[in-house]
Amino acid sequence: MSAPEKIEAPVQVEDHGLLRFLTCGSVDDGKSTLIGRLLFDTKAILADTLQAIERTSQKRGTGAIDLSLLTDGLQAEREQGITIDVAYRYFSTGTRKYIIADAPGHEQYTRNMVTAASTANLAIILVDARKGVLTQTRRHSTLAHLVGIPHLLVAINKMDLVDYSEQTFAKIKADYLEFAARQGIADVRFIPLSALNGDMVVERGERLNWYDGPTLIEILETTPAAHTEHAEPFRFPVQYVCRPQDSANPELHDYRGFMGQVESGSIQVGDAVTVLPSGRRTTVKAVHLGGVDIGRAITEQSVTLLLSDEIDISRGDMIVKRAEAPTPVKEIRATVCWLSETPMDRARTYLIRHTTREVKARLAAIAHRLDVNTQEKMPAEQLAMNDIAQVELKLAQPIFADPYTVNRSTGAFILIDESNNNTVGAGMIL
């Protein structure tokens, strides 16, 4: 009788977490094609989607499959061959999930790019190998740096059109590093590739042998995820107060839970916390997720906190650890991107939405407007659509903010027009 076959334990695959990244650059640098190639080569395209873009490519007479059609979803984008709105795409590998934002390259769509960049942890800045570093390249790099994207990757695309020249790559890299040094951009990497042919995207190809660095997918796999690079203070903006008051269930009769998302840091049963703005102190009695007491919650988990003491708490309040409480502020200095066609008006009152809290605000001063093409600081009396400026705002009630460079969740806000409830601005607290 033969010995029973030995069954090996399944190999544990390390999870590198979610990575949100942005692609940006000048018009026709190949952003949409690069994303299409990435999705195609990682087998992230469904068969029916592939058939649909094959048919569309044939109608347009492009011959080969036009991979840019995977992200350019608007009819106007397909007709003009440009990206207008931010397109989000999702895919995963064996070790990581990704959310890609394909940002438009035109200057009039600056507000679209800022919106997409606000949640990204890596920006891929495409450069056409034939054209080198352009004004658009510098503008998008400045914006990515301004909104706090910690990692920049300059992808020098269309290397197939310059005979995969190492000298061309080296010159563009030197030009960009000179610009980056002036702007204080420190964490930047470079990669040569051909999105059209797939060289150095997922597969290395055979025509860039002089480049011994990692492929694009290898860089994406090893880029740190958000909230992992340094310790962050615990911030829990209250979204909803849960009071089931179920008389049939004695356990729920006196239940009072505070629901929300952990924006940063972690919390566990027994931790000493402070409730803002009241300043009342207590401890965490339980942490519930889906009705189960999990004991501990981490960043980006949506949970319900139960506290040891009865405290008056409502939406817009914030629960923080006692030793990490931010200072409430009624005046803030911030970098603002103006999103509305109606200029920013000193005489008007706006609503600031900061985490789950809304307060009224007025523009106190415009320190300067940034010319993102030349990186010059210009005087300004008002802000027009797509303008980016440093401003001072006075608030009717305090908010509990951190500097944006410390915490992107509690360092960001939006401005809302009270008359029509439209979002008119996005800001980063300095």
Stockholm file with secondary structure:
# STOCKHOLM 1.0

chainA/1-430         MSAPEKIEAPVQVEDHGLLRFLTCGSVDDGKSTLIGRLLFDTKAILADTLQAIERTSQKRGTGAIDLSLLTDGLQAEREQGITIDVAYRYFSTGTRKYIIADAPGHEQYTRNMVTAASTANLAIILVDARKGVLTQTRRHSTLAHLVGIPHLLVAINKMDLVDYSEQTFAKIKADYLEFAARQGIADVRFIPLSALNGDMVVERGERLNWYDGPTLIEILETTPAAHTEHAEPFRFPVQYVCRPQDSANPELHDYRGFMGQVESGSIQVGDAVTVLPSGRRTTVKAVHLGGVDIGRAITEQSVTLLLSDEIDISRGDMIVKRAEAPTPVKEIRATVCWLSETPMDRARTYLIRHTTREVKARLAAIAHRLDVNTQEKMPAEQLAMNDIAQVELKLAQPIFADPYTVNRSTGAFILIDESNNNTVGAGMIL
#=GR chainA/1-430 SS CCCCCCCCCCCCCCCCCEEEEEEEESTTSCHHHHHHHHHHHTTCSCHHHHHHHHHHHHHHTCSSCCGGGGTCCSHHHHHHTSCCSCEEEEEECSSCEEEEEECCCSGGGHHHHHHHHTTCSEEEEEEETTTCSCHHHHHHHHHHHHTTCCEEEEEEECGGGGTTCHHHHHHHHHHHHHHHHHHTCCCEEEEECBTTTTBTTTBCCSSCTTCCSCCHHHHHHHSCCTTCSSCCCCEEEEEEEECCCCTTCHHHHTCCEEEEECCBSCEETTCEEEEETTTEEEEEEEEEETTEECSEECTTCEEEEEESSCCCCCTTCEEEEGGGCCCCEEEEEEEEEECCSSCBCTTSEEEEEETTEEEEEEEEEEEEEEETTTTEEECCSSBCTTCEEEEEEEEEEEECCCCTTTCTTTTEEEEEETTTCCEEEEEEEC
#=GC SS_cons         CCCCCCCCCCCCCCCCCEEEEEEEESTTSCHHHHHHHHHHHTTCSCHHHHHHHHHHHHHHTCSSCCGGGGTCCSHHHHHHTSCCSCEEEEEECSSCEEEEEECCCSGGGHHHHHHHHTTCSEEEEEEETTTCSCHHHHHHHHHHHHTTCCEEEEEEECGGGGTTCHHHHHHHHHHHHHHHHHHTCCCEEEEECBTTTTBTTTBCCSSCTTCCSCCHHHHHHHSCCTTCSSCCCCEEEEEEEECCCCTTCHHHHTCCEEEEECCBSCEETTCEEEEETTTEEEEEEEEEETTEECSEECTTCEEEEEESSCCCCCTTCEEEEGGGCCCCEEEEEEEEEECCSSCBCTTSEEEEEETTEEEEEEEEEEEEEEETTTTEEECCSSBCTTCEEEEEEEEEEEECCCCTTTCTTTTEEEEEETTTCCEEEEEEEC
//
